[in-house]
Amino acid sequence: MDKKRQIEIWVGVFMAIGFAALFLLAMQISNLGTAYSGDTFRVVARFDNIGGLKVKAPVTIAGVEVGRVQAIRYDPDDFRAVVEMGIQAQYLGKIPDDSFAKILTAGLLGEQYVGIDPGGSEDALKDGSEIALTQSALVLEEVVGQFIFGKGQEGAGK
């Protein structure tokens, strides 16, 4: 094999490794990569407003990722969003059934995720359980609007 052909092969190998690394990086950034492998159990929570929560968003307890949002749908019977979460099987039987689920934002304008605050019950969440205690997403536009209109009414009353 001549030297030119050998260089072409090495350049091709290097390019293939580079594209594979870029693909893995893109998967990691877009949350399409798996943060864990293995079985999960399903837990459901209902929210009045989910803000910008998306499928595959993290589910955390005490800041530790324990699962992902698997599906989001609208329930026309009670006018609420139903969020289905897949929790890692290692936590089955270890999360109290009176836990509190809330939609949080990573940073001021970061992505939204579900945070679970464990309750004090002896009974634990099972596959298919519903978390009854929830807090909807804090929508930045609503907070700013309340601040502006609240201050405006306060100034008009003086």
N, C-alpha and C positions, 0 to 999 in steps of 0.2 A: 504494500500500500504506500502510495506516495505521501509526502508530507502535507500537501494541500488537502488531500482527501481526509487525512487524520484530523486536521484542524477543523474542517467542516463538520465532522462527526462530533467533536468536542463542543463546538459552538451550538449545534443542535441539542445536545444533552443539556448544556447550560441553559438554553432558552426554555426547554421543557421543564426543568426544575424551577426556573423563574416564574413561568406561567402557573405551575402548580402552587407555588408559594403565594402568588397573588390571589389565586382562587380561594385558598384556605383563609387568607386574610379577609377577603370580601365576605366569606361565609361567617367568620367570627364577628365582623363589624355589624352585619345585618341580622344577627341573632338566628341565622339559619343553621348554624352548627349546633351540635348537641352539647349541652353543658354537662350532661351525665348520660349514662347508658343504663338500661335495665327497665324493670317494670315500674309502673306508676299506678296509683289509685286515683279515682275521680272524685272531686269535691266541687260543689256548685255554690255560688253566692249571687244574690240579686242586688243591683244597685240602681238608684234613681238616675244617676248620671255617671257614665264611665269616662267622660272627657276623651282623651286621645289614646286610651288603652288599646293595644293591638294583640292579636293572636301571637303567641310565642314570647310575650312579655314575661319577665321573671316573676316568680312568686317567692317571697322571702319571709323568714321568721328571724327576728333579731338581727337583720341584715345579712343573713346567710341564705343563699338561694336553695330552696327545697323543691322547686317545681317550675312549671311554665303554664301560661294560659293556653288552653287547647282550643277553645271555641268561644265565640261571643254571639249571642242572638238576642232578639227583642221578643218579649212576651206581651202580646197584645191584650191578654186578660188582666194583668195588673200594671201594665204600662211601665215596665221596668226592664233593664238590661240584665240578661242572665249570663254570667261568666262561668265557664267550665274550666277547672284547673286540673292539671295532672301533677300530683304530688309523688315524690319518690317513695317507692314501696318501703324503704327502711324506716319511714316515719309513720307507717300504718299502725294505729293503736297508740300513738304517742302524742297526738295533738288533741287537746281537750275539745269536746263538742260545743262548748260555750265560747269558743274563740271569736275574735273580732277581726273582720277583714276590711281593709281600707285601701283605696287607690291613692298611691303616693307618686311624687315626681322626683326623679333623680336630679337634684340641683334646681335652679330657678326655672330653666326652660328645657330640662332634659326629658328623657323618655319616661313614660308612666309605667308603673308596675303595681302588683298587688302585695301589700304587706299584711301579714297575719300576726295579731297579738294573741298569744295563748291565754285562755281563760283558766279558771281554777277547778273545773269539773273533774270528777273521777272518771266519767265516761269519755271515750275518745271518738274522733271522727272515723267513720268507716267508708268503704268504697260506696260512692253514691250519696254520701251525706250532704246536707246543705248547711252552710254557715248562715245563721239567721241574723246575727248582728253585723251590720255593714255601715260604712261611711263612704259616700260618693266622692268623686274626684273634685278637687278644688279647682274651679275654672278661673283662670287669671282675669279674663275679661269681666266676669261677674264681680270679682273682688275689687277691681279698679273702678267699675261702675258704681258699686256701693260706696266706695271711698269718695269718689267725686260727687255723687248725688247727696251723700250724707253730709259732706262738708258744705255743699251748696245750700241745702236746706237749713243747716246750722247757721250759715252766714245770713240767710234771708230772715231768720227769726230774730236777729239781733237788732 
